[in-house]
Amino acid sequence: MKPADNLREFVRIRHDLADLTECREDVSEQSMEELQNRAWEEVLALFEGDETGARGWMKRNRPYLGNVTPEEMLDSAEGIRRLRQFVQQLERGVLP
């Protein structure tokens, strides 16, 4: 492996670890209600403030989320983390 490849791999791993640390801090520093509110705000932003559209989207099964509704994912910190990650991917135009 070339030194440049090693550096790229190091940077990628460091970025991944930073993302994981941020998720852990979210769970430890915030209550479930705060996490749920944050997830809802991100979903609402995805729908550009259209609450009706966002609520409808939250109630339909999503194959990329294990064929469960996004609403069901709000029951656990891990589910919220996965939902937020999915929403962020959609915002970037990246389908899983």
URKAWO-V927668 format. One record per residue. N is the residue number from 1. D_FIRST is the distance of its C-alpha to the first C-alpha in Angstrom with 1 decimal. Layout:
N_D_FIRST, N_D_FIRST
//
This chain:
1_0.0, 2_3.8, 3_6.6, 4_8.3, 5_6.2, 6_6.7, 7_10.2, 8_10.9, 9_10.3, 10_12.4, 11_15.0, 12_15.3, 13_16.0, 14_18.3, 15_20.2, 16_20.6, 17_22.0, 18_24.3, 19_25.6, 20_26.4, 21_28.0, 22_30.2, 23_31.4, 24_32.3, 25_34.2, 26_36.0, 27_37.3, 28_38.3, 29_39.9, 30_41.7, 31_44.3, 32_44.0, 33_46.5, 34_44.4, 35_41.3, 36_43.5, 37_44.9, 38_41.5, 39_40.4, 40_43.7, 41_43.4, 42_40.0, 43_41.5, 44_44.5, 45_42.4, 46_40.6, 47_44.2, 48_45.2, 49_47.9, 50_49.4, 51_50.4, 52_52.0, 53_48.9, 54_46.6, 55_49.0, 56_49.2, 57_45.4, 58_45.2, 59_47.7, 60_46.1, 61_43.6, 62_40.1, 63_38.0, 64_34.7, 65_36.1, 66_37.0, 67_40.3, 68_41.9, 69_43.5, 70_41.7, 71_45.0, 72_44.4, 73_41.0, 74_42.8, 75_44.0, 76_40.9, 77_38.4, 78_35.6, 79_37.4, 80_37.8, 81_34.1, 82_33.3, 83_36.1, 84_35.0, 85_31.4, 86_32.9, 87_35.3, 88_32.6, 89_30.7, 90_33.9, 91_34.6, 92_31.3, 93_32.1, 94_29.4, 95_30.8, 96_29.2
//
